[in-house]
Amino acid sequence: MSPQVSTLRLNLSPQLEGRLTSEARKLGLSLEEYALRLLEEPSARVQRPRTGAEVVAYWRREEVLGSRRDITDAAAHAAELRNTNDHRNSAQQTAKD
């Protein structure tokens, strides 16, 4: 049994179509093949944050900020996590030696 296929029609601005077509050509793909790759690959759909401000904005959108009500002192918690990580790294290095 073959997989079910759906058709999706998109109305692209001339600028977006041109940009996508240009990228597709660079990869030796048709516009349709390139668009399908973009839709299939999760990392292509989401632009990762590059700055601290973008990370915070992402956390706000994803409702991560304030989600740990059990953490009352964020700075102390961060210091504890760093300390735990430092000890783990130190122990791993000692085990390798």
N, C-alpha and C positions, 0 to 999 in steps of 0.2 A: 504494500500500500504506500503510495507516494504522499509526502507531506502536503498539507493544505497550504496554498499560496494565496495571499491577499494582495490587492493592488491599492496603492496609496497615491493620490494625486496631490501635488503641492503647487501652490502659486508662489513662485519665487520672484523677488525683485530682480531687475536686470543686473544690478550690482552683485547680489548674492549668487545668482546663477553664474555670472562671469567668474567670480572668485572660486566657486566650487568646480567649475569646468577647468579652470587653470590648474587647480590642485590635482584634479583627476588626471589631466594630461601629463603632469609631472610624474605621476605614478604609472602611466600607461594604461589608465582605466577609462571606461566610459563614465559619463556623469552618473548614470544609474548605478553602476557597480561601486563607484566611490561613495555615493549617498548610502547605499546599502551597508558598506563597511562602516561608515560613521554611525549608522543606527545600531549595528551589531556590536560595536566596541564601546563598552561603558566609559573608558577613559577618554574617548574622543568626544563624548557628549558633555563632559563636565570639565570645565577649565579649573585646574587646581589653583588655590590661592598662592600668591607669590610674596605678599608682604604681610606683616603682622596685622595691619588693618583689615586686609582681605580675609585673613584667618578668623579674626574676631567677627567680621560680618558673616562669614560662613557659619560659625558656631551659633550666632544669633538666629540665622535662617533655619538651622537644623534644631533649634531649641536645646542646645547643649549647655549654654551658659545658664547657670542657676539650677541645673538639673540635679546637682549633688547637694541637697539641703543638709546632709550630714557633715559637710565640710564648712566649718564656721570661720576658719582662718586659712585663706587660700595660700598665703605666703608660707605659713608654717607647714601646710600640707605639701606644697611644692618642695620645700627644703627636705622634708621627710622622704619624699619620693627620690630626690637626688641622692640622699644619703644611702637609701636602700640600694639604689642602682650602683653607686660607687662601691659599696661592700660586695655586691654580687660580682661586679667586674673584677675587683681585687681577688676574690675567691677563685674566679675562673682563671685568672692569670696565674695564681699560685698553683692551681691544679695542673696547668699546662707545663709549668717549670718542673 
